[in-house]
């Protein structure tokens, strides 16, 4: 009686593992510095000490848009840059990334590299409007609006 549900659970867990493995590989391989555009000019924040910016490399070449539109199950890479006022990356800084609605990230507590950058993949798991928020330890934050819809059945 319990074998069938347990076997289904194990099979689904295995499928999830196989599906997530390439995502973790993408994060590990994304140490390059792509040329990107921000989805919206307001996707950056500045205080007296630093500037925080979110870019979506896969939107390179698209015109400016008010939000990133996704379908349930889609993933996008988020590239976050923390710079000082002179435009130099701030290494070894902790950044926190979150979703107001609970969408999933491969990493949510991030340490900037030598260029002041971090990457995380966002997996769209919650329908509707959401805001992705990145914050540094000093409280500087930047928000990326997203909208997730159902895919074709």
C-alpha positions in Angstrom: 0.0 0.0 0.0 2.8 2.5 0.8 5.2 1.2 -1.9 3.3 2.9 -4.8 3.2 6.4 -3.3 6.8 6.0 -2.0 8.0 4.9 -5.4 6.2 7.8 -7.0 7.8 10.2 -4.5 11.2 8.8 -5.2 10.7 9.0 -8.9 9.6 12.6 -8.7 12.5 13.5 -6.5 14.9 11.9 -9.0 13.3 13.8 -11.8 13.7 17.0 -9.9 17.3 16.2 -9.2 18.0 15.6 -12.9 16.2 18.8 -13.7 18.1 20.9 -11.2 21.6 19.5 -11.9 22.0 21.6 -15.1 20.8 24.7 -13.2 23.6 24.3 -10.6 26.1 23.7 -13.5 25.0 27.0 -15.1 25.6 28.9 -11.9 29.0 27.4 -11.6 29.9 28.2 -15.2 28.6 31.8 -15.1 31.8 33.5 -13.9 32.1 35.4 -17.1 31.2 39.1 -17.4 28.5 39.4 -20.1 27.5 42.6 -21.7 23.9 43.2 -20.4 21.2 45.7 -20.4 18.9 46.3 -17.5 15.2 45.4 -18.1 14.3 48.8 -16.8 16.5 51.9 -16.1 15.2 52.0 -12.5 16.6 48.6 -11.7 19.5 50.1 -9.8 19.8 51.9 -6.5 22.5 54.2 -5.1 23.4 55.5 -1.7 26.4 57.6 -0.6 28.7 54.6 -0.6 27.7 52.2 -3.3 25.5 51.3 -6.3 23.5 48.1 -6.6 22.2 46.9 -10.0 20.3 43.8 -11.3 20.8 42.7 -14.9 19.1 39.9 -16.8 21.8 38.7 -19.4 19.2 36.7 -21.4 17.4 40.0 -22.2 20.4 41.4 -23.9 19.3 43.3 -27.0 15.6 43.6 -25.9 14.1 47.1 -25.5 13.5 48.5 -22.0 10.5 46.9 -20.3 8.6 47.6 -17.1 8.8 44.0 -15.8 10.3 40.6 -16.7 7.5 38.2 -18.0 7.9 34.5 -17.4 6.0 31.2 -17.6 5.7 28.8 -14.7 8.9 26.6 -14.8 11.0 29.2 -16.7 14.4 30.1 -15.4 16.4 33.2 -15.8 19.9 34.2 -14.7 20.1 37.3 -12.6 23.4 39.1 -12.5 23.8 41.5 -9.6 26.5 44.1 -9.4 27.6 46.1 -6.4 30.0 49.0 -7.1 31.4 51.9 -5.3 30.7 55.5 -6.4 33.7 55.3 -8.8 32.1 52.3 -10.6 34.6 49.8 -9.2 33.2 46.4 -8.1 33.1 45.7 -4.4 34.4 42.2 -3.7 33.6 39.9 -0.8 30.3 41.7 0.1 27.2 39.7 1.2 24.0 40.2 -0.8 20.6 38.8 0.0 18.1 38.0 -2.8 14.4 37.2 -2.1 11.0 37.0 -3.8 8.0 38.6 -2.2 5.8 35.7 -3.4 8.2 32.8 -2.8 9.7 32.1 -6.2 12.8 29.9 -6.0 16.5 30.9 -6.4 19.5 28.6 -6.7 21.3 30.9 -4.3 19.8 33.5 -2.0 22.8 34.5 0.3 25.5 35.5 -2.1 29.1 36.7 -1.8 30.4 39.1 -4.5 33.3 38.0 -6.6 36.4 40.2 -7.5 34.2 42.2 -9.9 31.6 42.9 -7.3 29.2 40.5 -9.0 27.0 37.5 -8.1 24.7 35.3 -10.1 21.6 33.4 -9.2 19.0 31.5 -11.2 15.4 32.4 -10.6 12.9 29.6 -11.1 9.3 30.8 -11.7 7.2 28.8 -9.3 4.4 31.2 -8.3 1.8 32.8 -10.6 1.2 36.5 -10.9 3.0 39.7 -10.0 6.1 39.4 -7.9 9.1 41.6 -6.9 12.6 40.2 -6.7 14.5 42.2 -4.0 18.3 42.3 -3.6 19.7 43.9 -0.5 23.3 44.5 0.8 24.3 44.5 4.4 24.1 48.3 4.6 20.4 48.1 3.7 20.7 49.3 0.1 18.2 47.4 -2.0 17.0 47.1 -5.6 13.8 45.6 -6.9 13.1 43.7 -10.1 9.4 43.4 -11.0 8.4 40.0 -12.6 5.1 38.5 -13.8 4.6 34.8 -14.1 1.8 33.2 -16.2 0.7 29.6 -16.8 2.2 27.8 -19.7 0.2 26.0 -22.4 -1.5 22.8 -21.3 
